[in-house]
Amino acid sequence: MKILIVDDDHDLLEAVGLGLQLQWQGVQVITAMDGEAALSQFYDELPDVILLDVGLPLLDGFEVLRQIRAVSDTPVLMLTARGEELDKVRGLEIGADDYITKPFSPLELLARIKAVLRRSELPPPVRVAPSFEAGALTVNFESHEVARDGLPVPLSSIEYRLLFQLIRNAGHVVPRETLLARVWGDDFRDQTDYLKVYINRLRAKLEPDPEHPRLIITERGLGYRFVRTSTPADPVERARRRQP
């Protein structure tokens, strides 16, 4: 297991790196103190997971994450001293897998790293129904391939897991808390911002008109429902569905 830690605080790098090596046998820690060094280490070392500070010199954490996400789905856990909700949402929209706010305990950090690694694993293939179709959307659960209008749609592991949960319950409302627990884990049942961001990302990739979704429907106050057959919605229904 190789972990890249990126932070401009040298003492934090040493403390976190040592803590992980003491608690996790065989882990290899590599470090960087600015955004450009982080990208260099990422390309050279190909880490299994990245701990990425938001406030970095040269390139900030958001830009580093953006460039990583252009080429890789490597799990990224953002480190931040800020508690602003907008920072969390921005990181999630770019593709962060989780956030942890400084100061944090070594045990909490280790638990979150292991959680994002578990979530990065794809669901097992579905033997009973190896494929699924809804309008122009096709999903092959054996190969984990998704296509729209015959063209492949690249999904991150979390996006795929979320789509998997929605499709396996097609036609039924899946509560927000259930989706969060099944995709992110039991500790994330209250993190509705995570779910909203990823629902919007799925809609942007799968819906012909993401502002007026026909596949992934919001059931206000309850959760989300995947509609197997796509039919035009009337104006009132479209307005009801606009907000995740």
Summary of the structure (lengths in Angstrom):
residues: 244
radius of gyration: 19.1
end to end distance: 36.5
largest distance: 59.2
contacts: 730
relative contact order: 0.09
helix: 42%
strand: 20%
